[in-house]
Amino acid sequence: MTFVPVNMTTGLMKAVKDILHILSRKAAAIPAILLFLLAAISCEKEPARFPSHIDNVFIMYTAGQNNLAGNLQSNIEQFCGGYLPNGDAPYIFLSYQRINSRYSSRSVSSHLIRYYRHQGQMTADTLLTIGSDRPASSASVMNEVLNYVKSNFKAQSYGMLFSSHATGWLPAGYYANSEIYDAIRAGQGQMHRLGNDGWVPLVIPERDPSLPPVKSIGADYTHSMTYEMELKDFAAAIPMHLDYIIFDCCLMGGIEVAYELRDKCDRIVFSPTEVIASGFKYSTMGKQLLGQQDPDLEGVCRDYYEYYAGHPYGGDWRSATVTLIDCSMTEPVANVCREIFDRHRNGLARINPEDVQQYYTGNYHWFYDLYDIAAKAGASAEDLTDLQSALDGCIAYKAATDAFLGVPIDTYSGLSMYLPCNGSYYLDSAYKLLDWNDATGLVQ
């Protein structure tokens, strides 16, 4: 562990000065003076570096061996530069980080670090190190890190922020290799993948260089491969119940993600669209999550939205969507959607995708507005009232700018969903493995 130097307190420094003054006048007093000095030192207690009990633990999980390395490092620094609890406060901030540029020729180890203030200075204790051969974006590593936290930081509640690249519910590797994957016929319910042990070919989609960079694809990069987690593997890797998960990554704001994680956490903050690479507003996040008894997730959402809605660069930098949901209320949404999908299956098949609110850029056409899909499928006014009521009960906060990177946001229910009539056989086969499809039968 690494600690900052501990400074002498004012009282101890005064005692030492007094003793030195006496020493300069009476050498015979040295034995008594030494006893006095030892007594003075013994009275100066080291401030506690660990609380007697823990109310909540916040884990920032960053998988950044990729082109986001600089952004993720900056996010950690911004967080620590804001509110950071003292070592004896009942709030713990832990950062798991594997941060290295994709341009580097070597992999790096990852570390779980506790950050806190000790005698007014930021202190960082390295608690756990994981070898460079193990990617951060693997279920086994995430499970190991979270199990360590669960065992060593017994708390009343836990929250996690996951920051990296992401592609919603899509199968690992599909986003950047869709044409190749769609040429593969899934057989016997077993999904085929282009890679071994979770690694898939690295393909970085081309983007308009004039647009702000986003957290668009991939996680841990090597020269030719990338490691991505499947949604189900991500859920299975969480060993404790979480109060909340904040996804500071792209395209995670889908009903499929919310429903898959409904038993793993109480609340989720995420974005149906992509997320600009600089991410959430970390400078105020510490106070909102660790500066009070109950985490202020609405405040986290509001700060994120307002920052981008008024971004000083203007133009496409003013792009953001954000939603906070109550996971316990996803079941009523599923119940209403099941009825709508059953009654309007022909309408779902005939939807013109160009008429539905999209949340994607380029041609990555797998994320549309949930409510707008139901409306365009021909759902009745009563159906749509029931759906809106269920969404209102599930969504605690939502906000969207007028457009996202040039894509108009005319309808914003707060959640995205797959549109089967503009999908593929491969995606349909993958979708059938999701809990959301089991509950609603969207894909038959």
PASE-411064 format. One record per residue: x, y, z of N, C-alpha, C in turn; residue in one letter. Coordinates in steps of 0.02 Angstrom, whole numbers, plus 50000, padded with zeros to 5 digits. Layout:
N
XYZXYZXYZa;...
***
This chain:
444
500424994050000500005000050000500435006250000m;500195011449969500565017749965500205023150004t;500555026350049500245031650089500625038150078f;500275043750088500605050250087500955051150154v;501475055250158501805056450222501325059650271p;501385057750334500965060550386501325066550417v;501025072450417501335078450444501265078750519n;501745081850553501685083050624501105087850637m;500745086650690500215091350708500515097450740t;500115102750745500365109050773500595108150845t;500215104250884500395103250954501055099850963g;501175094750924501805091050929502395095450907l;502305099250855502845103550832503025108750885m;502525111550920502665116350973503045113151030k;502855106851047503205103451102503935102351085a;504075100251022504755099151001505165105551004v;504865111150982505215117650984505395119551056k;504915118451102505045120051172505615115951201d;505625109651182506145105151207506825107151181i;506855108851117507495110951088507745117251122l;507295121751141507485127851176507785126151244h;507475121351279507735119351344508415115951338i;508475111751285509105108151274509685113051265l;509545118551234510075123451221510325126651286s;509935125851341510115129251404510325124351459r;510025118251460510165113651514510265106551488k;510895104751480511035097951455510835092651505a;510845094251570510675089251621509945087151617a;509555091051585508835089551583508655084551528a;509155082051491509025077851433508605071751449i;508755067551501508335061651513507605063351524p;507485068451565506785070451577506455073051514a;506845076651475506575079451413506385073951364i;506795068751360506645063151315506005059751335l;505905058951401505275055951423504675060351404l;504775066951411504245071651393504075071251318f;504625070651278504525070251205504145063951186l;504335058351217503985052051202503255052451223l;503135055651279502435056451302502045060851254a;502365066151229502035070651182501855066951118a;502345062951094502225059251032501665054151041i;501665050751100501165045551110500455048451115s;500405054851133499755057951138499475060051070c;499915060351019499695062350953499475056250913e;498835054850911498585048750879498545049550803k;498715044150768498655043950696497925043850677e;497685048550636496985048350614496825041750580p;496205039350590496005032950563495995033150487a;496215027650457496195026950384495625022450362r;495245019750409494705015150391494125016350440f;493515016350415492945017850459492765011850504p;492425013350558492195008050603491625004050573s;491245007150528490725003650490490675007050421h;490375003550373490325006050305489595006450285i;489375012450267488695013250242488635011150169d;489075013950127489035011950056489725012150023n;489785008049973490405007449933490235009149861v;490635013349830490565015049760491175012449723f;491055008249672491585005249632491565008149562i;492095011349541492155013749472492565008449434m;492235004849390492564999449353492725001949283y;493365002949268493565005849204493985000849165t;493744999049106494114994649060494364998949003a;494985001149008495225006148961495865004648926g;495984998148910496554996748866496294997648795q;496195003848776495905005348711495985012848698n;495625015348649495705022448631495375027248680n;495075024648734494775028948784495245030048844l;495855027448841496295027548899496355034548930a;496485039548889496565046348914495935049048946g;495355047648916494725049948944494575046749011n;494705040249017494555036749080495025039049135l;495655040149118496115042749169495895049649193q;495685053749145495445060449163494825060049207s;494375055249193493775054449234493945052849307n;494425048449317494635046649385494925052749420i;495335056449385495635062449414495105067649431e;494615068449388494075073249401493675071149463q;493535064749468493165062249526493545063749591f;494185061949591494595062949651494705070349666c;494675074549615494755081749625494145085049654g;493575081449653492965084049684492925081849756g;492345079649777492275077249846492565070249853y;493005069349902493305062849916493265061849992l;492955056250015492865055250087493535054550124p;493525056350188494105054950231494155047450243n;494735045250264494855038150274494385034950324g;494165038750374493725035850425492985037050411d;492815040050355492115041150337491795034550317a;491145033650329490815027350314490645026450240p;490995030050197490885029650124491545027950091y;491545022750050492165020250019492145021149944i;492675023949916492755024549843493315019949820f;493135015349775493615010649747493625011349671l;494215011149643494285011649570494675005649544s;494335001549504494684996249469494864998949400y;495494998649382495705001849320496234997849281q;496084997049219496564994449170496574999549114r;497065003849115497075009649070497725009749032i;497675008948967498265009048924498045010348852n;498385014648817498195016348749498255010348703s;497795010048655497835004648606498465005148563r;498775011048563499375011948523499995009148558y;499925007248622500485004348659500624997348633s;501264995348634501454988748609501394983448663s;501204985248724501174980348777500504980848815r;500324975248846499744975248890499974977448960s;499514979549001499684981849067499274978049119v;499534977849180499164974949235498594979549254s;498114976949290497564981049314497574981149390s;497274986249420497324987149492496654989449521h;496514987049581495964989649621496274994349672l;496065000649671496365005849712495835009249754i;495985010349816495545014349859495825021449863r;495405026449848495585033449853495205036549911y;495555040549952495245044050007495695049750029y;495435053950074495835059450101496105057550170r;496735059050179497065057850243497445064050263h;497235067150318497525073450340497545078650284q;496985078950248496905083950196497205082350129g;497545076750123497875074950060497555068750029q;497525068549963497265062649930497755056849939m;497495051149957497905045149968497645039549924t;498095035549897497895029949854498225023549880a;497805018649898498055012149921497895006949868d;498405003549842498294998149795498114991849833t;497524989149820497264983549858497344976849822l;497304977049756497304970749717497614972149649l;498034967649626498344968149559498184961849520t;497984962849458497824957249413498284957549353i;498554951949333499074951649282498864954349215g;499364956349176499254959449111498944954749060s;498964948249073498694943349026497934942549033d;497634945949082496924945049095496554951549079r;496094951549031495744957749011495244959949063p;495184966449071494704969249119493994967949097a;493884967549033493204966649007493034959249000s;493214955349051493024948349052492614947149115s;492134942549110491704941249167492094938449226a;492604934349213492984931349268493364936549307s;493654941549273494034946849308493544951249347v;492994953249316492514957449351492244953849412m;492114947449406491864943549463492384943149519n;493024942349500493554942049551493614948749588e;493594954249551493654960849581493064962149628v;492464960749605491874962149646491834957449706l;492054951249700492084946849757492574949249810n;493134952149786493614955049833493294960749872y;492934964949836492604970649868492084968149918v;491694963249898491174960549942491464957650006k;492034954250000492344950950058492704955750104s;493004960950076493434965350114493124971950135n;492544973550105492204979850122491464978250135f;491334975750194490644973950213490244980350221k;489754981250178489384987550177488634986350175a;488264991550193487534991150188487304991250116q;487664994750073487474994950002488084995949958s;488014993949895488554994549846488274997649783y;488685001849751488515004549685489105003949639g;488985003349575489525002549527489415006949466m;489955009949443489965013349378490405009249331l;490145007449273490535003749224490685008449166f;491335009249152491535014049100492015010649051s;491805010448989492215007648935491825008648871s;491975004648822491555004148762490994999148777h;490444999848740489894995048748489434995448688a;489054990048677488584989848621487914986748642t;487684988748701487024986448723486974978948731g;486424976248706486294969048713486624964948658w;486924968148608487184964548550487694959248570l;487724953648534488234948648547488934951548539p;489404949148578490084951648575490364951148504a;490654956448480490964956548414490504958348358g;489844958348370489374959348314489394966448287y;489424971448330489354978448309489834980148252y;490454978048257490954979848207491044974548153a;490714968848162490804963348113490134960548091n;489624964848087488934962348076488864958348012s;489174960547958489094957047894489374949947898e;489934949247932490234942647938489804938247983i;489564941048039489154937148085488494935248052y;488204939848014487564938347983487614932847931d;488224931647907488334926147859488374919347894a;488424919547961488454913348000487744911448020i;487564905348008486914902948028486974899848098r;486614902648147486644899748214486264893148213a;486564888048242486254881548240486134878548308g;485594875048317485444871248377485464875648440q;485294882048433485284886548490485964888648513g;486494886448479487174888148500487424893748455q;487604899548485487844905148446488574904248430m;488754904848366489444904348345489784911148350h;490424911148366490794917348373491434917148332r;491664923048314492274923548274492874923948319l;493044920048359493624920848402493624915548456g;494134915648498494204910648550494234913948618n;493924910648668493974912848737493754920148746d;493254922248708492994928948717493304934148673g;493864932648640494184937448595493854937348527w;493754943248499493454943848432493894948448390v;493844948048324494264952348282494144959748297p;494674963548297494634970748309494494974348243l;493924977548239493744981848183493464988248212v;493784993848200493555000248226493145003748172i;492495004548183492065007548131492305014548111p;492255015948047492435022548023491915027648045e;492155033448066491695038648088491915045348057r;491435049848052491575056448027492055059848077d;492665061548057493145064448104492945071348130p;492455074448098492235080948123491765080448183s;491505074348196491045073248252491435072048316l;491145073548374491475071948438491585064448443p;492135062348473492265055048481491775052148531p;491595045748520491125042448565491415035748588v;491075032848638491275026248663490915021048621k;491175019748562490765016448512490825008848509s;491415005948518491464998748507492074996048542i;492014990048568492594986548595492714987848668g;493224984548695493404985448765494154984848772a;494414978748782495134977948787495424976348717d;495874980548694496154979648628496844976348632y;496984972348582497674970548566497794973248496t;498314970848462498444973548395497904971448345h;497614965448354497144963048304496494960348334s;496444960048400495854957148432495604961748488m;494984960648507494704964448563494284959648605t;494254961048670493864956848716493244960648736y;492664957548726492034960548745491634955648788e;491234958448833490804954348876490104953848847m;489814947948850489104947148834488684949848892e;488084952248878487644954948929487504949748984l;487354943648964487204938449014487814936949057k;488404936949027489014935749066489134941449114d;488994947549093489074953349136488624952549198f;487994950749186487524949949242487744944349289a;487964938749261488164933049302488784934449343a;489204939249321489824940749356489724944849419a;489144947649429489014951949487488824947549547i;489254947249599489144942449654488714945149712p;488574951649712488164954449765487614958749735m;487094960049774486574964449749486814971649752h;486724975349698486944982249693486354986949702l;486484992549736485974997749740485865000849672d;486415001849634486355004949568486945003049525y;486845003549459487375003249410487315009349366i;487875012849355487905018349307488325015949249i;488035016049189488405014149129488645020449094f;489295021849099489585027349061489885024348998d;489455022048955489655018848893489055018748845c;489195017248783488695018248730488145013048730c;487545015348711486995011048687486735006048739l;486865007348803486645002648854485925003948878m;485625009548857484965011348882484395007848848g;484435001248843483914997348812483504993448863g;482884991948846482464987948891482764980948900i;483124978548850483444971948856483954971848912e;484354977248916484864977748969484514978449037v;484024982849041483674984049104483354977649131a;483044973849087482694967849109483174962249128y;483724961849093484224956649108484544957849177e;484584964149197484924965949260484434967349317l;483794965849306483274967849355483374964649424r;483674958749426483794955349490484484956749519d;484894960449483485574961849504485644968649538k;485194973249524485254979949553484564983149557c;484514988349598483884991749608483754997149555d;484295000549535484225006249488484785006149437r;484645008849379485155009349326485125016249295i;485715019049283485785025249244486135023249179v;485845025049122486155023249058485905027749002f;486195026748943486025030848884485805026348827s;485215027648796485015023748737485455025148676p;485735031148672486185032748617486905031248636t;487365033348594488065033148613488205038448666e;488805038248693489025043048744489665046248719v;489695052848720490305056348700490875054348746i;491475053648718492025050348752492215053348819a;492095059748829492275062848893491815060648949s;491245057648933490825054348982490445058849029g;490255056049087489845059549135490235065249168f;489895069049210490215074649245490485072049311k;491115069949310491415066549368491595071349424y;491685077649409491915082349461491395083349516s;490755082149501490225082949551489955076249575t;490175070849545489885064249559490045061849630m;490645063449655490835061049722490355063449775g;490185069749774489715072549823489035069249817k;488825067849756488155065049745488115057749767q;488665054049760488645046949775488925045149844l;489385049249869489725047549932489675052849986l;489375058449970489355063950018488725064150060g;488305058950053487675058850090487445051650097q;486945050650140486715043950155486435040450093q;486015043950055485695041049995485995043949932d;486265039749887486555042249824486045046249784p;486255051849757485825056249717485925054649643d;485595049449620485665047349550485335052149502l;484795055249524484485060349480484965066149470e;485335067949522485825073249516486375071449467g;486595065149467487095062749420486835063449349v;486215061349338485905061849271485835069149250c;485595073249295485465080349278486115083949261r;486635082749300487285085949285487555083849217d;487475077349202487715074749137487335078149080y;486675078149085486265081049031486405088449023y;486395092149079486485099349074487175101349049e;487675097349066488345098849041488375098548965y;488095093248936488115092548863487605096948828y;487025097948859486515102248828486775109348819a;487225111448863487525118048857488265117848845g;488505112648812489225111748802489545117948770h;490105120148797490415126348771490635125948698p;490755119848672490955119248602490375120048555y;489765119248580489175119948538489115114348486g;488675115348438488595110548383488445103548407g;488775098548376488645091548392488885089548461d;489295093748493489485092248562488885092748608w;488365096248587487765096648628487305090748613r;487545084848631487205078548617487215074148679s;486625072248703486595067848761485895065148770a;485855058848790485235055848814485405052248879t;484955052348927485085048948990484435046949023v;484435041149056483835038449087484025035149153t;483605036049204483665032649268483045028349277l;483145021849288482565017349296482575013849364i;481965011849384481865007549442481775000449415d;482274996149429482264989449400481664985349423c;481414986649483480844982749508480204984049469s;480214989349428479614991149390479684989349315m;480164985149299480224982949230479704977549212t;479464974049262478984968649249478334971349220e;478044976749248477444979549216477554981649143p;478154984149127478304985849058478294979549015v;478584974249040478584967849003477874965248992a;477454965849042476764963249037476384967048983n;476444973648982476094977548932476364976048863v;477034975748857477334974548791477144967648764c;477104962648808476914955948784476224956148751r;475764959748782475094960248753475094964048687e;475474969448684475514973348622475834969248567i;476374965848582476724961948530476274956248505f;475894953148550475444947648529474884950248484d;474614956148501474044958748462474254962048397r;474884964148393475094968048334475714965048301h;475734958448298476324955148269476394956848195r;475844957048159475874958848088476114966048080n;475874970448124476094977348121476844978048134g;477114974148181477834974248194478234972348133l;477974967448096478334965048037478304969947979a;477804974447979477724979147923478004986147937r;478284987247995478544993848011479074996147962i;479025002347941479565005447902480075008247951n;480675005447955481165007748005481315015148001p;481255018047943481405025147935480885029547970e;480315026647988479785030448022479855030148098d;480325026148124480385025148195480975029148222v;480895031848283481435035648315482045031148325q;482595033148294483215029348301483665032348353q;484085028148382484575030448431485295028748410y;485385026948348486045025048324486295030148273y;486945029948261487245033948208487505029248155t;487655031848097487895027548042487365022548022g;487575016548007487105011347986487045005748038n;487185007448102487155002448155486445002148184y;485994999448142485275000248151484944995048196h;485144994948259484864989848304484574992948368w;484474999548368484245002948429483725008248411f;483095006748427482535011248413482145012548477y;481725017748476481335019648535480785014448548d;480755012148610480265006948629479545009248617l;479375015048642478685017448635478515018548561y;478985021348523478845022848453478755016448412d;479105011148430479005004748396478285002448406i;478035002748468477355000648482476855004948443a;476975011448442476525015948406476515014448332a;477105013548302477145012348230476905005348211k;476865000748260476604994048247475844994148245a;475524999648264474805000248262474464999248328g;474834999848384474534999248450473975004348458a;473425002348491472855006748501473025012148552s;472585017048557472675022448605472685019648676a;472265014648688472255011448754472905007748768e;473155004248717473805000848724474355005748742d;474375011248706474905016148716474835019648783l;474225020648806474125023548873474405018848927t;474255012448919474505007448966475275007048964d;475545007448904476275007148897476595013248929l;476305019148916476585025248945476545025149021q;475995022449048475915021949120476445017349150s;476575011749116477095007149140477785010249136a;477925014049083478565017449076478645022849129l;478115026549143478135031749194478295028749263d;478035022749276478175019549339478875016849344g;479185015449287479855012549286480405017849283c;480265023349248480785028349235480725034149285i;481255035149323481265040449374481505047049346a;481925046749294482185052949263482375051349191y;482245055949146482475055249078482575062149048k;483045062749003483175069148969483555067748904a;483425071748854483765071048790483825077848757a;484385078948724484465084948684484035084348621t;483965089648584483535089648525483795084948471d;484445083748472484755079148423485365075948455a;485565070348428486185067048451486625066048390f;487185069648388487655069248332487295069748265l;486835074448261486475075648199485845071648189g;485715066648232485105062648228484565066048270v;484015068448240483495071848279483185067148331p;483065069648391482715065948443482025069048450i;481555066448412480875069148413480435065548464d;480575059148475480205055148524480715052148572t;480595052948637481075050148686480705046948743y;480615040348739480285036748793480765035348849s;481415035648835481925034148884482255027448876g;481955023048835482225016248826482225014348752l;482745010848731482785008348663482575001048662s;482484998448600482314991348591482514989148521m;482624982848513482764979748448482144979848405y;482234981048340481684980948292481804974948246l;481464969348258481604963148220481554963748145p;481094968048121481004968548048481594972048015c;482044974948055482654977948027483264974848061n;483204968448078483754964948109484044959748063g;484184953748090484464948448049484324941748083s;484424936448045484324929648072484794928548131y;485404930748125485894929748179485674933448242y;485464939848234485254943648292484614940748323l;484154938548281483544935348308483724929348351d;484204925348328484414919348365484724921348432s;485124926648432485424929048494484894932048540a;484414935448511483894938848550483464933948589y;483364928048560482954923048593483264920548658k;483894921948669484234919748730484144924848787l;483854930648772483794935948822483154935048864l;483194937048928482614936648972482024940848945d;482184946548915481664950948889481244947348836w;481574943548793481204939948742480794934248773n;481054931048824480674925848859480034928848887d;480084934948913479514938148946479004940948897a;479224943148838478774946648792478644943248726t;479094938748706479014935348642479074939848582g;479494945048588479584949648531479814945948469l;480314941748477480564937648421480304930548429v;479934928248380479634921448382480084916248350q;
***
